[in-house]
Amino acid sequence: MNAFWIILTASLVSICCGILGCFLVLRKISMIGDAISHSVLPGIVIAFLISGSLSSVLVIIGASLMGLICTFLIEFFHRTVKIQSDAAIGMVFTFLFAVGVILITAYTGNIDLDVDCVLHGEIAYVPLDLAETGTFLDSFPTQPIILSILSLLILIFVFIGYKPLFLTSFDPEYAIAIGISTSLWHYLLMAAVSVTTVLSFESVGAILVVAFLIVPASTAYLLTDKLKLMILLSCVFGILSSILGYYLAAYLDGSIAGAISVMMGINFAIVFAYTKISSKKLQKIKSDPALNS
């Protein structure tokens, strides 16, 4: 049963991240997920100092707000100061992460809170963290419940905002011309990424969250140029990597998160090789008159 909960948790994270990751890949801001996952640290520490608990709703609110501040600063330096987007991402997230580290070392020295505790979750412990609601849900682990709700909210968000998200990703000039605010939908997307990152890395860790945001969407992008199919394939690759990664980790007696990330990389390599071979065969067919006839 532990295997089921671990695979389910990883699959739910992969669905949330896979859906949002498609828009990040199309907008060429994939690494903003990595930036947010580290930049939320000051928000977590400040909320923890106020509430005295990592389980407080204030922690989620503080971390999400800090994620939005991170994206706002990145946009400000990129659009106003005219710094390249990759440089702006690197500058902002390292600064905010460093602020978080200073806050931890200065104010939480006698408390069980450190960078590893906050950012490096362990998915193997998911079955041990049971819900405490006073209802029948107490027999289920906490993280799958939270992530199921998050998955539903992400699906609703993308369903309602599919058209503006689609237009602002592919043709922002046209979106502006018909009255769609590109800034509004950019920050709504970043808010969704922030909340997803915060709620996910407690169970699977920041590195696996970033991998889920980027690799399945990039793999799906190799196979299709249709957004709906890309989102579906991204979720499929994420779930497949979760299942195969868990059993690879069980076989090797190694890190589950590491094995899942490895399987995502292997899936990408297989799809990349397939697309290259298919492309060469198609070019050969087009260039050979006998085959064309």
N, C-alpha and C positions, 0 to 999 in steps of 0.2 A: 504493500500500500504506500510505503514511503516513496517508491519509484514513481508511482502515479502522481502524487502531489508535487514532486520535484519537476517532472516533465510537464505537468499542467501549468505550474508557475512559470517555467521558462517559455512555454508556448503562449501564454497570455501576454507576457512581456514582449515576445516576438511579434504578436499581432498588433499591440499598441505602437511599438516602435516601427514595425514594418509599414504600417499605414502612413504614419507621419514622415518616416524616412524617405518615402517616395517623393514627397514634396520638397524635402531638403535636398535630395539628389538633383531633382529637376531645377531647383533654384541655385544650384552650385554652392550650397552652404552646408555641406554634410558635416564638417568638423565643428559646426556650432553646437552640436550635441555634446561633444567632448568639452567644449568651453563651458556650457551650462552645467554639466555634471560636476565640474570643479569649482565654478564660480558661486554655486549655491552654498558653499561651506560657510562663509560669514553669516548668511541668513540663518543657517541651522544653529550655529553657535549662539548668536544673539537671541534667537527664539528659545534655545535651551536655557540660557542664563535667566531669561524672563520667567519661563514656565517651570523650569527645574526637571523637565522630562523630555526624552526623545520621542515619546509616544503622543505628545501634545499636538493638537491641530495647529497650534501656533508654529510648530516646526515646519509643517507643510506650507503654511502661508508665508512664513519668512523665507524659506528656500525658494518658493515659486516667485516671490517678489524680487529676490536677488537674481534669479534667472532672467526676469524681465529687465532688470536694471542692466544686466550683462548685455543683453541683445540691444537695448537702447544705446548703450555706450559704443558698442560695435558699429551700429548704424550711424551714430553721430561722428565717430572718427572716420568712417568710410566715406560718408556723403558730404559732411561739412568740412572736415579737416583734410579730406582727399587722400587718406591713407589706404593702401590696398586692403581688401577685405581680409585676406589671410593674415596680414600683419596686424590689423586691428583686432582680430580674434585672439591671436597669440598674446598681444599686449594686455588686453582687458582681462582675459581669464587667468593669466599668470599673476596679475596684480591682485585680483579679487581672491584668488586661491591663497596667495601669500598673506593677505589680510586675515583670512580665516585661520591660517596656521598660527599667526601671531596671537590672535584672540584665544585660541586653544591653549597655547603655551603660557599666556599671561594670566588667564582667568579660570582655567579648568585644571590646574595642576593637581588638585586633590580630588578630582572627580573622574569617574570611569568614562572619559570621553577623549578620543584622539582621532587623528586623521583616518587611520585604518578602520576604526569603529564606525566612522561616519560614511566613508566612501566604499569600503571593500566588504560588501555583504558576502555571505556564504549560503548558497542556495541549498546545500545539504542540510542546513538547519531548519528549513521551511516547515517540515512536518512537525517539528517540536514546538513551534510557536502557535499554540491554539488560541482561538478567539475567546474573548471574555465579554460576552454580550448578555448572559443570563437567559439565552434562548437555545433552540436546537442547534444553532450555528456554532456553539461552543465545542462541538465534536469535530469541527473542521479547522484547518490551519488558517491563520489570519490573512496571510498574503494572497492566496488564491481568491478569497472573498473580495479583498480590496481591488485586486487586479481585474476581476470579473466586472466589477462596477466601472472601473476605469476604462476597460475595453468597450463597454456599452456606451459610455460617454464619448469616447473617441469616435466610435461609429456614428453616433448621432451628430456630432460636430462636423464630420466629413460629409455626411449625407445632406445636412442642411446647407453647408457652405461649399458644396462640391463645385458649383459653377464659378463663384468668385475665386476659390483656391485654384481651380483649373486655369482661369484666364490670367490671374496674377502670376502664375508660374510660367506660362507659355508666352503670353503677350501682354505685359503690364501696360504698354502704351494704349492698346485697344481697351483694356479694362478701365483705365483712367478716362478715356474718351466717352465711355458709356456710363460713367458716374460711379464706378466701383473704386473704393478707397484701397489702394495697394498697401498703404501704411497700416491701416486698420487690420487687414487680413494677415499682414506679415506679423504683427504683434499678437494677434489671436493664435496664429500658428505657433509662435514662439512660446506663448503661455501654455499651450497644450504640450509642447515639448518639455517645458520646465516641469509641469506637474507630473508628466509621465516619467521623466528622469528621476525626480524626487521619490515618487512612490515605488519605482522599480529598483533603484540601486540598493535599497535596504535589504532586499532579498537576493538579488543576483550580482550586485557589485557594479561600479561605474564602468569598468572596462567592457563588461558584457552588454551593458545598456548601449554604449557607443557602437559596439559591433552590430547589435541588432538594428540600430538606427541606419547604419550605412551599408553593410554587406548584403543582406537579403534584397534591399531595394536596388543596389547596384547590379546584383545578379539578375534580377527580373528585368532591369533596363537593357540588358544584353539581348533579351529575347523578344521584346515587344516595344512598340512606340505608342501603344494605347494605354492611357492612364489607368482605367478601371482594371484591365488585365494585369498591368504592372503591379497594382496594389494587391490583387489576388495572389499573383505569383510570389510577391514579396512575403506575404503571410505564410504561404505554403513552404517556401524555402526556410523560413524561420522555424516553423513547427518541425519540419523534417530534420533540421540541424539540432533542435532540442532533443528529439527522440534518439537520433544516432549519436549525438554527443554524450548523452547520459550513459548509454550502453558502452560506448568507447571508454568513458571514465571508469565505469564499473569493471570492465575487462582489464584496464591498465592499473586500476586502483589509484587513479590520479584525480586531478582537479576537474570537477564537473563543468564549471564555467570555462576553464581552459579548453576542455574537450569540445564543448559546444562551439566555441570560437573557431577551433581548428576545423570542425566540420563545415562551418560557414565558409571558411577559406577554401576547403576542398570542393564544396558545391560550386563556388564561384569559378574555380579553376576548371572544373569539368564543363560548365556551361560556356566558359570562355573558349576552351578548346573546341567544343561542339560548334559554336558560332563561326570560328575561324575556318574549320574544315568545311562547313556548309557554304561559307562565303567563297572559298576557293573552288569548290565543286560547281557553284553557280556561275562563277566567272569563266570556268573552263567550258561549261555548256554554252555560254553566250559567245565565246570566242571560237568555238568549233562549228563550222558550217554544217558538217555531217550530223552532229548532234542536234542542231537547231532544226534541221529538216525532218 
